Amino acid sequence: MRTLYQFHGGIHPTGNKTQSTQCPIARMPLPSRLVIPFRQHAGESAKPLVRAGDRVLKGQLIGMPDGFVSSAVHASTSGTIAAIDMQPIAHPSGMPDLCATLIPDGREEWVPHAAVDYLGSDPAELRQYLRLSGVVGLGGAVFPCDLKLRPLRGHPNRSICTLILNGAECEPYITCDDMLMRERAAEIVQGAEMLRFMLEAGEVLIGIEDNKPEAIAAMRQAVTDSGLPFEVIVVPTIYPSGSAKQLIRILTGLEVPSGKLPTDIGVQCFNIATSYSVYRALAHGEPLLSRIVTVTGNVRQAQNLEVLLGTPVQELIALGEALPDTNRYIMGGPMMGMELASTDVPLVKAGNCIIAASDKLFPPAPPALPCIRCTRCAQACPADLQPMDLYWFAQSRDFGKAQAFSLFDCIECGSCSYVCPSHIPLVQYFQFAKSEIRAREQEKKAADHARERHEFREYRFEREKQEKAEKLAAKERAVREAVAASAATSPQPEIQAAIDRAKEQAATVEPKNTDNPTPQQQSEIAGIEAQREHIRELAKSSVEHTKD
């Protein structure tokens, strides 16, 4: 019998789960239109590979991962791409994102696909295959699965000791994982074995809350039938036991240090729906095209549906038959989900639940009152933080102290807001502080980058200036050396010797007929003497120039 541990805090909200577990998972009818966002995962958006007018097959790659943290996107069915444009998506900001509009042809014609021999494949090849299959975490974070399977940071030769399969599903109303375990337990177990193989994990633990007896029985039977040495562990029902760090604490007693990841203590955690998707990808060659979604709340027919990604949320709501007093819709659970600005948005990989809400079902929160420092929030916090202090720091924009008090260890579970007698929306303050800190860090990075570019530019200009000065100095030095070399090799002694000989010869020559020259001869003699004098002056000038 494995010893279970407790994490700090936690709350016990009403489950409201039985409403949606009264019937088996139903397959959602093929919609008339699919809107497939190219960003359905954490990280960078996928790069479109199709254009408007292209015909695509079911499972065809239409978005290539673009960046280290990214994942692929596929056509959920066969049909024609009607448009590639910006459309509204399910996001708190309400901002549109790049999407492909697919008009199904009703044929469900598959792209060629085949199973992968994972036992005969290298783990690196399997990670790349899962990346191109678009498999991401389906517990809410939608982090690319292949990245969680990579060797440990700084320890490439060290493997994971413990693989945890998260079937706690602790948030109220959501039952998609519960129903998946009840109906497809064998596939989940096989997916866990594939994950164990890629991680080289020593043990596999499957944690399920004790409010899911049917799922517990199905998973235990599947483990027995498989013959695999996995352990299904029943954990107490307490929110948020489904958070990775809290479930790790319950099952192993290990604490993930502040600012660290589970892999830093040799543990990796996957949602059971992710395990099922890994099985479908490797055992059948199917990329992630659909997921199980709980449709519940203020509806006539609460149920779980298998829905193609890209299906308009309003069509899910129509199947659930929302009651007339429904006035808003929540994607996700009531604790950590987000209110949809419109139901004309597509279902994405993170969409595990759609709740039809009314004022009767979820009464509006009273106006917030001043904090009375009752410490109930600190007692409930599963991360063992001091929410009241974080609230004061966030309100006063003292983000430095907020970080010093481990703001980023907050998992935004909403337990503090749930127990606050003053009805302060604490999580909203923490989300605001985190976003401001991230924005400032981005601004600082941008400023640092701009400063580095400016400094490099100045350094480049100075270097070019110096190089030009060095080139000019070298050129001038080369000219001076050439002149000096020319002077050293000039025929100055030979010229001087020739001039001296000419002078000697001139001194010894007696002019003929110099006694009685005729006027004409005297004129010719004067011209000749003038030419000689001119030549002597030229020779003298040449010698002086050479000396200079």
N, C-alpha and C positions, 0 to 999 in steps of 0.2 A: 504494500500500500504506500503510494507516494505521499510524502508530506507536502501539504499546501501552505503557502505563505500569504500574508496579507499586505496590501499596499495601503499607504496612508489615505485616509478620507474615504470618499465615495458616497453615493446617495442611492435611494431606492424609489425612483419614480414608478408610477403605474405603468405596467407593461403594454397593455392594449395590443397584444399580439394574436390572441385566439381568433379575432374577427377574420383575419386573412389566411388562416391555416385550415379552413374547413373544407377546402376543395383542392384537388391536385393542381400542379402548375399547368396552365393553359397556354397554347401557342397563339400569339397575337396574329390576327389576319394581316395579310400583306397590305400595307397602306398604298394609297394612290400616289404618294410622293414621299421621298426620303430626302432629308437635308443632312448631309454628312460633314460635320466640321473637320478641318484639317488639324485642329488642336483639340484632342480629347484626352490629353495626358499631361503630366507635369513636364515642363521644359519647352523646347522650341517646337513650333508648328511644323507639321510635315510639309514637304515640298510637292505641290500638285504635279501629277504625271499625265493628266487627261485634260481635254479641252471640251468646250460645249459642242455637242453634236456627236461625240464619241459614243459608240456602243460598248458596254462593259459587261463582263460576266460576274457571276456571284463569286466572291472571294478574290477578285482581281485587285492587285495593288494599284491604288489610285493616288496615294500620298507616300512619298519616300521620307524616312527619317532624315532630318536635317540638323545635325548637331550631336554632341555627345549625349545630352539628355533629350531624347526625342523618341518617337515611336511611329510605326507605320499605320496607315489608314487604308481600308479596303472597301470595295463596293459590297453593300449588304445583300444585294440581289442583282439579278441581271436586268439590263434595261439601257436607257439612253441618258447621258449627261445633258441636262437641259441648260445648266448655267454653272459658272464658277464665279462667285461674287461674295460680297460681304452681306451677312444675314445675322439676325438676332440669335443669340445662343443663351443657354442657361448659365448666367454668371452674375455675381452680386453687382458688378459695375454696370450691367445693362448694355455694355458695348457690343457691337457686332463683331463677327470674326469671319475669316475666309471659309466658305463652305462650298460643297459640290451638291447641286440639286439633281437627284436621280429619279427618273420616271420609270418605275418597274414595268417590264413587259409581261409579267405573270408566268414566265417559263421556269424561273429558278434554275437557269442553266449555269452550271458550275465551271469555273476555270479548272484545268487539269491539276489535280493534287494527289498526294500520296503520303503514306505514313513514313516516319523517319525511324531508322534503327538506332535508337538513342544509346543502347549499350555498346554499339560498335562505332559510335561517333565521339569526336573530341568535344569536351565541354565548351570550348571556345566556339566551335561550329554550332553547337546547340544554342548557345546564347545569341549568336547572330541570327539563327533561324527564328528564335522567339522574338527578336527585335523586329524582323521583317514580317512576323505574323501579328504584330500589333498587340502582343500580350502585355498588359499592365496590371498593377494592383487594383483589384476590384473592391477593396474594403473602403475606398473613399479617397485615398491619396493619389491614385492612378499614376504611381511612379513606375517607369519602365521596368519590367520584370528582369530583363537581361542585366541591368546594372546591379540589381540586388544579388545576382548570381556570380558576380565577378570576384576574383581573389581578394582577400582582405587588404586594405590599404596599408602599405608598408610591410606587409607579411604575405608576399605572393605565394609562398610555399606552405602557408598555414591554412588549414581547412576549418569549416564551421563545426563546432562540437555538437550543437543542438539545433535542429530544425523544428520550429513550432508552427503548427497549422491552426489558424485562428478561426474557431467556429463559435466564439462567444456571442456575437451579435447582441450586444448589450443595450443598444438604443431602443427606446419604446417604438412601437408600431412596425418596425422593420422585421420581416420574416423571410426574406428571399434566401438567405443562407440556410435557415432552418429547413425550408422546403427542399432546397437543393440537396442537403444532406439526407433527408428522408428518402428522396427518389433516385439520387444518383451517387450514392455513397461509394460504390465500387470504383467508379471513374475518378472520384476525388482521391481515393487511396492510391490508385495507380499514378495519378498526377503527383502525389506526395513522394512516391518512390522515384519518379523522374527528377524531381527537385532535389531529393536526397543524393541521387547519383551525381548531379551537376555540382552540388555543394560539397560532396564527399563528407556529409554530416555523419556523426557517430550515432545519434539517436533522433527519433522523430516523436514528438509529443503533439497530440491533438486535443486542444482545450475547448470544451463546450459547457455553457452555463446549464445549471441543473433545471432550468425551466423548459428544457427541450428534450423530454424523455424519448420521444419517437426518433429524433435525430441521433441521440446517444446510442440507442439500440441498433439503428441502421449502420452507424459508423463502426461500432464494435463488431457487428456481424461481418461487415466488409473486410475489416482487418483480419479477423479469424479466417475468412475464406481465402484471403490473399496469402496467408502464411508469413506475412511480413512482421518483423518485430516492432511494430508501432504500438504506442500506448494512447488509448483514449482516456482522457482525464476529465472528470466532472468538476467544475469549479462553481463556487457560490454565485448566485445571481446578485450582482451589485454593479452599478454604473460608476465608472466606465471600465469594466474589466476587459472589454474588447479592444482597448487601446494597447498597442504593441508593448510599450514599456511596462504597463500595469500587468498584462498577461504574463510577460516574462517573469515579473516579480512573483506572481502567484505560483507559477509552475516550477520555477527553479530557485527562487529565493535571491536571485541576482539583481542588483540595481544597475541600471544603465547610468553611468556618470553624467553629470551636467555637461551639455555641449557635445556629448558623444553619441554614437550609434550603437544599436544592438550588436553589430558585427565586431565592435571593439571589445566585447566580452565573449566573443565566440558563439553568438546566437543569431539566427535569422528567422524572421517571422513572415508568413504568407497567409493571406485570406483563403478560405476554402474554395471560394469561387475562382480565385486565381489558379489554384491547383487544378480545378476542373478545366480551365481554359488551357493550361499547359498540356493536360492530357489530350484534349481535342486537337491541339496544334501538332503534337508529336505522334500520337497514335492514329490520327486521321488526316493530318495535313491541312486542317481547317484553321484559318486565321480567326481572330476575335471579331465576330460579326453581330453577335447578339448577347444579351444578358437577361438574367431573371430580375424582374422589377415587382416590388410590392405596391399595389394600388389600394389605398386604404383611407381611413378617416371618415369624413362626412359623405359616404357613398352608400348606395344600396347594395352593391356587390363588391365587397373587399376580397381581393384575390391576388395571386402571384401569376405574372405573365412572362413568357419568354418573348422578348421584344427585339426586333431588328434595330441596330444602332441607326440613328437618323430619323426614326419614327416621330412624327409630331406628338408632343406631350398631350395635346388636346384630344387626340384619338384614344390614348390610354384612359383619359378622364371620361370620355364618352362610353367606353366599355364598363367602367366602374359605376356609371350613372350617379354623378354628383347630385346631392340634394339641393333644393332651391336656395337654402340659406347659406350655401357655400360662398364665401367672399374672397378667398385667396387660396393659393396652392404652395406647398412646400416640397422642394426636391431634397431628399434626404430625410433625416429624422427631426423630431421637434427640438432636440437639444443642439445639434450641430448642423442641421440642414439650412438651406437658404430659401427665402420667399421669392417666388418667381414673379417678375414684373409682367410677364405675359405667358400664356400657355401655348402660344404660337412659336415654340422653340423646340429643337430636336432633342430626343433622348441621346445621351452620350454615355461613355463607358463608366463614368462616376455615378450615373443615375440609378441608385439601388432602390429608391422608394419615391412615390408621389403621394403626398397626403393632401386630401381635400380638407381645408380648414374652415371653421365657422367661429363666430364669437362665442357660441355656446360650448363648442368643443375646446377652443383655446381662447378663454376670456382675455381681453386686452389688459396689458399690465398697467397697474395704477401709476400715477406720476411718481417719479423717483424722489425720494426724500434724502436728507443728509445722512451720511454714514455715521452710525452710532458706535462703531468699533466694538461690535459684539463678538467678533472673531469667528462667527459661524462659517464664513467663507474659507478661512484658514483651516478649520476643522474638516471641511468637506473636500478641500483641494487634493486630488490624487497625486499631484506632483510635489506636495509638501511645500508650497509657496505661501507667501503672505499677500493675498489678493488685495486686502485693504490698503497696504502700502503701495503696491503697484498701481492701484486706482489713483491715489494721491499724486504719485509721480507722473502718471499719464495725464491727469487733469491739469497739472501745473507745467506740463511739457518738460519735465526734468527727466529726459530720456536716458541720460547717463546713469542716474541712480536706478532707473527702471531696469537697465541692463545689468547693473551690479546686483540687483535683487533677482536675477535669473528669469527675466521676462520671457526669454525665448525657450525656456523649459515648459512654459504654459502650453498645454495641448488643446486649449480652447474647447474643453468639453462642456462648459456651461454649468458645472456643478455649483460654482460660487454664486452665479446669478440665480440659480434655482432656489438656494437657501437664504438669499439676502432678504431680511425683513424690510429693508428700505427700497426694495425693488430697483436697485441700481443695475443697469445693464453692463455689468463689469466686463464681460467678454468683449463687448463693443469697444470699450476703452482700451483693452489690451490689443485688440486688432488694430485700432487706430495708432497706438504707440509703435507697434511692430512695423506698420506700413510707413510711418514717418521716419523711423530709424533706417529702414531699408532705402527709402527715398534719399535720405541724407548721405547714406553710404554710397549710393549710386552717383549722387552729385559730387561727392568727394573723389570718387574714382574718376569721374569725367574731368574734374578740375586737375587732378594729379596727372591724368593722361595729357590734358592740354598743356600743363606746365612742362611735362617731359618733352612733348613735341616742340614747345618753344625753346627749351634749353638745347635740345638737339639741333634745332634750326640755327640758333646762335652759334653753337659749337661748329656746325658745318660751315657757316659763313666765315668764322674766324679761321678755321682750318684752310678753307679755300683762299682766303686773303694771305695767309702765311705761305701757302704753296706757291701762289703767284709771286710773292716777294722773293722766295727762294729761287724760283725759276729765272726771274729778272736778274738777280744777283749772279747766278751761275752764268747767264748769257753775257753779262758785262765782264765777268772774270775771264770767260773764254775769249772775248774780243781783245782784252789786254794781253793775254798770253799769246794770241796770234800775232799781234803787232810786235811784241818783244821778240818772238821767234823770227819774224820777218827781218827785223833790224839786225839780229844776230847773224843771219845768213846773207845779207846784202853785199854786193861786190865793191865796197868803198875803197879798200887798198889798191885794187887793180886800176880803178878810175884815176886815183891820185897819181899812181905811177905813170900812167899814160900821159897825163897832163904835164908832169915834170919832164918826161922825155920830149914832149912837143916843145916845151919852153927851151930846153937845151939845144934842140935842133934849130930853133928859131934864132937863138943867140949866135950860133956858129955859121949860119948861112949869110953870105955877103950878097947883097942885092946887085944884080947885073945892070950895067948902064945907068949907074946912079950919078955919074958926073954931069952929063949934059942931056937930061931927059927932055923930050919934047913936051909941049903942053898937054898933048893927048896922053902921053905916057904918065906924066905927073898926075893927071886926072885918074887914070886907071890904077896907078899905084895908091893914090889916096883911097879909092874905093875898096881896093884889096885890103889895105890896112884897116879900113873901117870894118870890113867883114871879119878880119882876124880879131879885132878888138871886141866885136860883137860876140864872136865865138868864145873868146876868153871870158867875157862877162857871163855868158850862159853856163860855161863850165864851172866858173866860180860860184854862181848861184846854185847849181846842182849840188856841189860839194857842201855848201852851207846848209841846204835843205836836208841833205842826208845826215849831217851831224845833228840837226835838230830832232 
